[in-house]
Amino acid sequence: MNLVDLVLTVCMLANPTDCRTEHLYFESRGSLVQCMMLAPSEIAKWSESHPRLKIVRWKCVFPDGDQET
């Protein structure tokens, strides 16, 4: 199974300068472009369960590299 890493930069709503990186891994369907297409629904699910955090940036990478689309 090939994995894709959806990398989120998230900040606290109460303190926007308090940010961190979160990683969501899911099965790759072949490319980072497909990850970019699937990402909004994954981000929405994650956001619903983390209401005190705001996603300020995201990108798709393969777990063993820093390729960005």
Backbone bond lengths (Angstrom), bond angles and torsions (degrees), N, CA, C in turn:
res aa  C-N    CA-C-N  psi(-1)  N-CA   C-N-CA  omega(-1)  CA-C   N-CA-C  phi
1 M - - - 1.455 - - 1.527 108.83 -
2 N 1.318 116.70 129.82 1.456 122.57 175.41 1.521 109.02 -92.77
3 L 1.322 115.70 131.85 1.458 120.06 179.82 1.518 110.84 -107.00
4 V 1.325 114.28 151.47 1.463 122.67 172.25 1.514 106.39 -119.67
5 D 1.297 115.95 142.08 1.458 122.63 179.62 1.526 108.39 -105.23
6 L 1.315 115.77 116.57 1.454 121.81 173.89 1.529 105.68 -92.97
7 V 1.317 116.31 108.83 1.461 122.53 -174.59 1.522 108.82 -96.54
8 L 1.315 115.91 119.57 1.461 122.09 -179.74 1.524 109.90 -109.05
9 T 1.307 116.72 136.33 1.455 121.21 167.87 1.522 105.28 -102.81
10 V 1.324 115.71 118.89 1.461 120.71 -175.23 1.526 109.94 -123.12
11 C 1.332 115.18 145.76 1.463 121.45 179.95 1.528 109.20 -127.87
12 M 1.314 115.47 151.16 1.459 121.24 176.56 1.529 109.19 -68.64
13 L 1.317 116.83 135.16 1.462 119.62 176.53 1.525 111.13 -63.19
14 A 1.340 116.47 -38.71 1.458 120.85 -177.98 1.527 112.71 -73.38
15 N 1.334 117.06 -21.69 1.459 121.50 -179.18 1.532 108.03 -144.88
16 P 1.328 118.34 86.31 1.469 122.17 -174.33 1.526 115.61 -60.09
17 T 1.322 118.14 -13.35 1.461 119.60 177.36 1.528 112.12 -89.08
18 D 1.325 116.88 -6.84 1.468 122.66 178.48 1.530 108.01 -93.14
19 C 1.328 115.79 92.36 1.466 121.32 -174.62 1.523 110.90 -120.24
20 R 1.325 114.19 159.39 1.460 120.32 176.71 1.523 109.25 -153.88
21 T 1.307 116.12 172.12 1.455 122.31 179.66 1.518 109.42 -106.24
22 E 1.311 116.02 135.45 1.469 122.96 174.88 1.521 107.91 -120.27
23 H 1.322 116.98 148.32 1.462 122.32 179.87 1.522 109.97 -121.92
24 L 1.317 116.44 127.68 1.456 122.91 173.72 1.524 107.05 -115.13
25 Y 1.319 116.10 123.88 1.461 120.17 -179.16 1.520 109.34 -107.69
26 F 1.323 115.34 137.29 1.455 119.11 172.96 1.513 109.68 -149.43
27 E 1.318 115.41 166.13 1.451 121.04 -174.87 1.521 111.21 -65.79
28 S 1.313 115.09 132.79 1.455 121.30 178.34 1.510 110.27 -75.69
29 R 1.286 116.01 140.68 1.459 120.57 174.24 1.514 109.40 -107.82
30 G 1.324 115.90 25.25 1.451 119.58 172.78 1.511 117.17 119.81
31 S 1.327 118.34 -31.45 1.459 117.47 -175.95 1.524 111.63 -153.19
32 L 1.315 113.93 163.80 1.461 119.63 176.53 1.522 110.85 -71.32
33 V 1.315 117.37 -27.77 1.468 120.44 177.48 1.526 109.60 -62.15
34 Q 1.325 116.76 -41.47 1.468 119.46 177.17 1.517 110.96 -65.24
35 C 1.319 116.88 -35.27 1.465 120.35 174.81 1.524 109.82 -60.11
36 M 1.324 116.65 -43.97 1.461 120.59 -179.82 1.529 111.37 -61.37
37 M 1.328 115.89 -33.15 1.466 119.89 179.52 1.530 111.29 -75.23
38 L 1.339 117.44 -33.66 1.461 122.01 -179.76 1.528 112.68 -84.28
39 A 1.309 116.99 -20.54 1.461 122.04 -172.98 1.531 114.82 -57.51
40 P 1.336 120.52 -44.48 1.468 118.54 -176.38 1.535 114.27 -55.61
41 S 1.314 118.04 -39.20 1.469 118.95 179.37 1.522 111.12 -70.66
42 E 1.345 117.23 -37.27 1.468 120.13 177.24 1.527 110.55 -66.79
43 I 1.320 116.25 -39.22 1.465 121.03 178.49 1.524 110.29 -64.62
44 A 1.314 116.92 -41.15 1.473 120.72 179.15 1.521 110.71 -62.50
45 K 1.320 117.60 -43.35 1.474 120.85 178.51 1.520 110.55 -61.59
46 W 1.326 116.02 -45.14 1.460 120.14 -178.67 1.534 109.78 -64.22
47 S 1.319 116.58 -43.07 1.469 121.16 -178.30 1.523 112.08 -61.22
48 E 1.326 116.61 -38.46 1.467 119.96 179.62 1.520 112.19 -61.22
49 S 1.306 116.63 -33.61 1.462 119.41 -178.83 1.528 113.20 -91.85
50 H 1.321 117.38 0.88 1.470 122.61 178.35 1.537 109.50 -134.72
51 P 1.337 117.81 65.79 1.473 120.92 -172.87 1.525 115.17 -67.42
52 R 1.313 118.40 -15.63 1.470 120.10 -179.34 1.525 112.86 -90.30
53 L 1.340 115.08 1.41 1.466 119.86 -178.41 1.523 110.66 -117.60
54 K 1.322 115.36 147.95 1.464 121.69 177.23 1.525 108.04 -118.98
55 I 1.316 116.83 130.55 1.461 121.10 176.88 1.520 107.89 -82.21
56 V 1.322 116.05 121.96 1.463 120.44 -177.54 1.529 112.85 -106.83
57 R 1.339 116.50 -16.41 1.462 120.72 179.64 1.517 108.32 -161.46
58 W 1.332 115.12 149.95 1.465 119.37 174.42 1.513 110.16 -152.38
59 K 1.339 114.39 157.11 1.461 120.88 177.85 1.523 108.64 -156.48
60 C 1.307 115.42 160.23 1.455 122.68 176.43 1.523 108.44 -108.69
61 V 1.322 115.83 132.78 1.467 121.53 176.31 1.520 108.32 -141.11
62 F 1.320 115.74 158.55 1.454 119.38 169.19 1.522 106.33 -78.70
63 P 1.321 119.67 139.90 1.469 121.80 -173.14 1.525 115.11 -54.40
64 D 1.323 118.90 -26.33 1.461 119.73 -177.25 1.524 112.69 -98.66
65 G 1.324 117.69 14.40 1.460 118.85 -178.72 1.499 112.39 -150.46
66 D 1.318 114.85 -179.20 1.461 120.94 179.39 1.515 111.55 -116.08
67 Q 1.339 117.56 25.34 1.458 118.83 178.05 1.501 109.90 -64.92
68 E 1.288 116.25 133.19 1.462 121.72 -178.84 1.517 108.73 -123.33
69 T 1.336 115.84 143.55 1.465 120.02 175.23 1.499 109.42 -113.89
